[in-house]
Amino acid sequence: MVVMSTPRNIVILTGAGISAESGIDTFRGGGGLWEQHRVEDVATPEAFARDPNLVLRFYDMRREAIQTKEPNAAHYALARLDREWAKRAGGEVLIVTQNVDDLHERGGALNVLHMHGEHLKAWCTSCDRRHRWTGPLLHRPECPTCGMQALRPDVVWFGEVPYRMDEIYRAVSEADLFVSIGTSGAVYPAAGLVRTARDLGVQTLELNLERSQGSAWFHETRLGAATEIVPAWVEELLSS
């Protein structure tokens, strides 16, 4: 175990592994979503242009399923850290998630940034407004703002630019600790954040079920189920 100094500002990157124990399918690995649907068919702008009904059905099912899931111990632990860290250390915690579920928020976290969008939002490509959305999009509902039938899932597809990258890079540059939880290390630019952090002299920690593709960039890696190792790490940090 690497001995790390007590950080002030913390950036936490979360991936599919943190929500898997809540029953949300991962995109990679056995039984993952991409074994049932090709990326090219459901998660690119070209797929939406070619067969919008297929894409909308896919995301309608995902939107419905996510609303039946509940946060797990890892989500609740990060929410506790988010709430208590400023009082304990005078610093900030930013949770940057690649996940498009809302389990961090339902677990109580306040400072969450969704770099890949959110299932429970719809984006109007006509007026560029985003709306909270819990129902289906397949029947082409009208945008509540402009009335056009131009709503699509507010999810970043392959080939599109993730949201708020300037904010993310700025937060990493101001961090003392960068933590990656439940990520494969395969999807960029998220996978490159650990190298950015290392180049800036930021401490880096990986919490994962198994080593990610970028595991060599972390100062320390702790392996195990997210519901076990994340609460343990948060308790350790808050007790230090």
C-alpha positions in Angstrom: 0.0 0.0 0.0 1.3 3.4 -1.0 1.3 6.0 1.8 -0.5 9.1 0.5 -0.6 12.5 2.1 -4.0 13.8 3.2 -5.6 15.5 0.2 -7.6 18.7 0.1 -9.4 18.7 -3.2 -10.5 15.3 -4.6 -11.7 14.4 -8.1 -13.4 11.0 -8.3 -14.1 9.3 -11.7 -16.7 6.6 -11.6 -17.6 4.1 -14.3 -20.0 1.2 -14.9 -18.4 -0.9 -12.2 -19.9 1.2 -9.4 -23.4 0.7 -10.6 -23.1 -3.0 -11.6 -23.9 -4.1 -8.1 -27.1 -2.2 -8.3 -28.1 -4.4 -11.2 -27.3 -2.0 -14.1 -25.6 -3.8 -17.0 -22.1 -2.9 -17.9 -21.2 -2.2 -21.5 -18.2 -4.6 -21.5 -17.7 -8.0 -20.0 -19.9 -11.1 -19.9 -23.5 -10.3 -20.4 -22.8 -6.7 -21.2 -25.1 -4.5 -23.3 -22.7 -4.7 -26.3 -23.2 -8.4 -26.5 -26.9 -7.8 -27.3 -26.5 -4.7 -29.5 -23.6 -3.5 -31.6 -22.2 -0.1 -30.8 -22.7 0.9 -34.4 -26.5 0.0 -34.2 -27.5 1.9 -31.0 -24.8 4.4 -29.8 -23.7 6.6 -32.7 -25.2 9.6 -34.4 -25.1 7.5 -37.6 -27.2 4.8 -36.0 -29.8 7.3 -35.0 -30.0 8.8 -38.5 -30.2 5.3 -40.0 -32.7 3.6 -37.7 -34.0 6.1 -35.1 -36.7 3.6 -33.9 -34.2 1.0 -32.9 -32.1 3.6 -31.0 -35.1 5.1 -29.3 -36.4 1.7 -28.2 -33.0 0.8 -26.8 -32.8 3.9 -24.7 -36.4 3.8 -23.7 -35.8 0.3 -22.2 -32.6 1.5 -20.5 -34.4 4.6 -19.1 -37.2 2.5 -17.7 -34.9 -0.1 -16.2 -32.7 2.4 -14.5 -35.6 3.8 -12.6 -36.2 0.4 -10.9 -32.6 0.3 -9.5 -31.4 1.6 -6.2 -28.1 3.1 -5.1 -25.7 0.7 -3.4 -23.2 1.1 -0.5 -20.6 2.6 -2.8 -22.9 5.4 -4.0 -23.9 6.2 -0.4 -20.3 6.2 0.8 -19.3 8.7 -1.9 -22.3 10.9 -1.1 -21.2 10.9 2.5 -17.7 12.0 1.4 -19.2 14.7 -0.8 -21.3 16.1 2.1 -18.6 15.9 4.8 -15.3 16.6 3.2 -15.5 20.4 3.1 -16.2 20.4 6.9 -13.4 17.8 7.6 -10.7 19.1 5.3 -11.8 22.5 3.9 -11.6 21.1 0.4 -13.9 20.0 -2.4 -15.0 16.6 -3.8 -16.1 16.4 -7.4 -17.7 13.2 -8.7 -17.2 12.9 -12.5 -19.2 10.0 -13.7 -19.2 8.2 -17.0 -22.5 6.6 -16.0 -25.8 7.8 -17.4 -27.8 6.6 -14.4 -28.8 8.9 -11.5 -27.7 6.6 -8.6 -25.1 9.1 -7.3 -27.8 11.8 -6.9 -30.3 9.4 -5.4 -27.6 8.2 -3.1 -27.3 11.8 -1.8 -24.3 13.2 -3.7 -24.6 16.8 -4.7 -21.5 17.6 -6.6 -21.8 15.3 -9.6 -20.9 15.9 -13.2 -22.2 13.6 -15.9 -19.6 13.6 -18.7 -21.6 11.2 -20.9 -25.0 12.7 -20.3 -28.0 11.3 -18.5 -30.7 8.7 -19.3 -33.3 10.7 -17.4 -32.9 13.8 -19.7 -34.0 14.5 -23.3 -32.2 16.9 -25.6 -34.1 18.9 -28.1 -31.9 19.2 -31.2 -34.2 22.0 -32.5 -34.0 24.5 -29.6 -31.0 23.0 -27.8 -32.9 22.7 -24.5 -32.6 19.8 -22.1 -35.5 18.5 -20.0 -35.8 15.9 -17.3 -37.4 12.9 -19.0 -38.7 9.7 -17.4 -41.0 8.3 -20.1 -40.5 7.0 -23.6 -39.2 8.9 -26.6 -40.3 6.4 -29.3 -43.6 8.0 -29.9 -41.8 11.3 -30.8 -43.2 13.6 -28.0 -43.0 17.4 -28.5 -40.3 19.4 -26.8 -41.9 21.2 -23.8 -40.0 24.4 -24.9 -40.4 24.7 -28.7 -43.0 22.2 -29.5 -40.9 20.4 -32.1 -40.6 16.6 -32.3 -36.9 16.7 -32.1 -36.1 15.0 -28.8 -33.3 12.5 -28.5 -31.6 10.8 -25.5 -29.3 13.2 -23.8 -26.5 10.7 -23.9 -23.1 11.2 -25.5 -22.7 8.7 -28.3 -19.5 7.3 -29.7 -18.0 10.0 -32.0 -19.5 12.8 -29.9 -17.6 15.1 -27.5 -18.2 14.4 -23.8 -19.8 17.2 -21.8 -17.9 19.8 -19.7 -14.4 18.6 -20.4 -12.9 22.1 -19.6 -14.4 21.9 -16.2 -13.1 18.4 -15.6 -9.6 19.2 -16.7 -9.6 22.3 -14.5 -10.8 20.3 -11.5 -8.1 17.7 -12.1 -5.5 20.4 -12.3 -6.6 21.8 -8.9 -6.9 18.3 -7.2 -4.6 16.7 -4.7 -6.1 13.3 -5.3 -7.6 11.6 -8.4 -9.6 8.5 -7.7 -10.9 6.1 -10.4 -13.7 3.7 -9.3 -15.2 0.9 -11.5 -13.7 2.0 -14.8 -12.3 -0.2 -17.6 -9.8 2.4 -18.7 -10.8 1.8 -22.3 -13.0 4.9 -23.1 -11.3 8.2 -23.9 -11.0 10.9 -22.9 -12.1 9.6 -19.4 -9.4 6.9 -19.6 -6.7 9.6 -20.1 -7.5 11.6 -17.0 -5.2 9.5 -14.7 -2.3 10.3 -17.0 -3.2 14.0 -16.9 -3.3 13.8 -13.1 0.1 12.1 -12.9 1.7 14.6 -15.3 0.4 17.3 -12.9 1.8 15.7 -9.8 -1.6 14.7 -8.5 -1.8 11.5 -6.3 -3.8 8.8 -8.0 -5.8 5.8 -6.6 -7.7 3.1 -8.4 -10.5 1.2 -6.8 -11.8 -1.6 -9.0 -12.9 -5.2 -9.3 -9.9 -5.8 -11.5 -7.0 -3.8 -12.8 -8.0 -1.4 -15.6 -6.2 -0.9 -18.9 -4.6 2.2 -17.4 -3.7 0.6 -14.0 0.0 1.3 -14.4 -0.6 5.0 -14.1 -2.0 4.8 -10.6 0.2 5.2 -7.5 -2.0 2.6 -5.8 -4.6 0.1 -6.8 -7.1 -1.6 -4.5 -9.1 -4.5 -5.8 -12.5 -5.7 -4.7 -16.2 -5.2 -5.0 -17.2 -1.5 -5.1 -19.7 -2.0 -2.2 -16.8 -3.2 0.0 -13.7 -1.2 -1.0 -15.3 2.2 -1.6 -17.0 2.5 1.9 -13.8 1.2 3.5 -11.7 3.9 1.7 -14.2 6.7 2.5 -14.2 5.7 6.2 -10.4 5.6 6.1 -10.2 9.0 4.6 -12.7 10.6 6.9 -11.0 9.1 9.9 -7.5 10.3 8.9 
